[in-house]
Amino acid sequence: MTDPRSDPFWALSQPITPVDPDPAFAAELRSRLERALLAPEGSTHDHHL
């Protein structure tokens, strides 16, 4: 029998293991979302959001 991990869909049959996000990524994402939500309507100051 072949190794089940050689099947590309093997990981989908495994239980989901939650992980904490990278703190730096989470802080940057929160900051970008806050700027986007608090920006005046029609504002385009942050083009790469």
Secondary structure, 3 states (H helix, E strand, C coil): CCCHHHCCCHHHHCCCCCCCCCHHHHHHHHHHHHHHHHCCCCCCCCCCC
